[in-house]
Every structure is written in C-alpha cells, then in structure tokens.
Amino acid sequence: MLSQTAEYALRAVLHLAEQAPDHPVPVGDIAQALDVPRNYLSKTLHQLARAGVVTSTFGPGGGFRLAAPAESITLARVVAPFDAAAERHCLLGRARCADADPCPAHARWKGISGQIERFFAATTVADLRHGAAPVPRASTAARRPPARPR
C-alpha cells in the first residue's frame, strides 16, 4: 500500500521517537539501525525536515530529531510528502473512478480505503511506539456491520 520511501519514513520517525528528544541522531546511525541505504534515507529525512516532521542539525553532533512530540505527529503527516495515503485511488488503476462512474471494485474498495485514511489520520507515532491502536469514535463503530458467525 505504501511506497518504499514512505515505509522508510515511518520506520525512521518511529526510530527517532524512541531516542532521547534532545540529542540529534546521525543519519548513519538511523540507517544502520533500520538496515536501509544511508543516502536514500538521508534524502527521505530531508524531505521530512522540509515538511516539518523532523528537524536537522548540521555539523559534528548533528543529525535528526522529531520536530514535535510523537503524540502530535500522525502517520498521515509522515507519509504525506511521499504518498497520498489519504487520497483515494482506484484499486484497478482507472484514471476516473467515482460513485458516478465506478470500476468493478469501487463499492467495496471505497469503504476499505476510507478505513485506511482514518487509520493514518487517527494514529500517531506515539501510538505505534507504545503498541496502541487508536480508539474508534462511536460514530465509526456504529457504522460497522455486525460480525458474521462462522
């Protein structure tokens, strides 16, 4: 569902959330910890810095750290510079796919992609760090169909 760049961005931001917030982490240390290419990760982190997700410090002792507390950074904000996770795309790749002109998968995919959008918008880096899932709002839970017995 996500591009490799967006996945690296999520992994890097989660790694930064696990570090001391007052000490920048060098890109080489992050790349080694995540086992990802250093140069590719460096470009990814700089895009996150331009988006205001992380801050960078240059020179000796420099590196990256979160620009805000992990509790206030949503996954949607982390992947936004790389993927339009919050933007719906046709599952079958059609240029035009909407309620008025649906593809064969549209009706079912619309609901699933909406759930994905809500997950990325409601889940913070801190939620992942602590292994917590966002609590669904009552209105969301009320719209879910009942589970079918097996």
PyMOL commands that set and color helices and strands:
alter all, ss='L'
color gray80, all
select helices_A, chain A and resi 4-17+27-34+38-50+70-72+75-79+106-122+125-129+138-143
alter helices_A, ss='H'
color red, helices_A
select strands_A, chain A and resi 54-57+63-66
alter strands_A, ss='S'
color yellow, strands_A
deselect
rebuild
show_as cartoon
